[in-house]
Amino acid sequence: MKGEVEFPVTWHYKIIVTSLDAKSDIKKVMDNHGFSDISIKEGNVSKKGNFISLRISVLFNSLEQMQKISRDLESISAVKFIL
């Protein structure tokens, strides 16, 4: 079936945030899930400076693990979108 993800998979998140303070919250979420060595890379800043993109890459072993981390990242108040 087309579009299925096979695990393990390295997933590349682009996280749109309203403040770089979100980096510490993202780090905490990743630490809580056993990814203490995660690297958070800063990307583009919006024209007005209201949004900043951050990038992380994660090696997931299961869909459940991916869903839990995605939910926890989405719950961070400074996170506006996760792509």
N, C-alpha and C positions, 0 to 999 in steps of 0.2 A: 504494500500500500504506500502510495506517495505521501510524503510529509511526515512520516513517522520518525521519531528520534530514537536512535539505538544507544543504549547505555553500556558502558560509561561514555560520556560526551563532555567535551570542553565547550562551555557556553559562554558567550561574550555578551555581557550586559552593558548597555548604555543607560545611565541613570541621570535624569534631569533633576537638578536640585535648585533651590532658591538661595542657598548659602553654602559656602565651603565648610561650615560647621557640621554639615551632614556627613562629612568624611569620617569623623569620630564615631558617629552613630552607625554608619555602615560597617566600620571596623568592628564595633561591638557585636553587631548581628553576625558577622562572619566568624568572629572569635567564638561566639556561642554555639555555632554549628561546626566547630572544629577546623576552621580555615584561618588560623592565626597568621599564616604567611601570605595572605592576599595582598596584592599590590593595587592601589587605587590611583588611576591615572587621570589627571585633569585634561579636559578637552576644550571645546569652544565655549565662549561666553556670548550670550545674546547681545544684540545691538544696544539695548538699553541697560544691560548688565543685570537683568532680573533673574536670569537662568544660567546655570553652568552645567555642562555635561561632564560626567565622570564615567570612567570605564573600568570594569573588572572582568576577569576571566576566571571561571570556576569549573573544576572537573567534577561533574555529578555522576554518581553511581546509580541513581534511580530517579524516576519521575516524582516520587513522594518527597525526596530530599530537595529537588528543584522547586517544587510547589511550596514547601515550608519556608525555604529561604526567600523566595519571591514574595510571599505574604509578609514576612517579617521586614523585608526591605520596603515594601509598599506602606507599611505602618509608620515609617519615619515621617515626622511632620514636614520636614524640609524637602522630602522627595515628592516631585510632582508627576513624573512619568518614569516607567521602566520599559525599555525597549530591548 
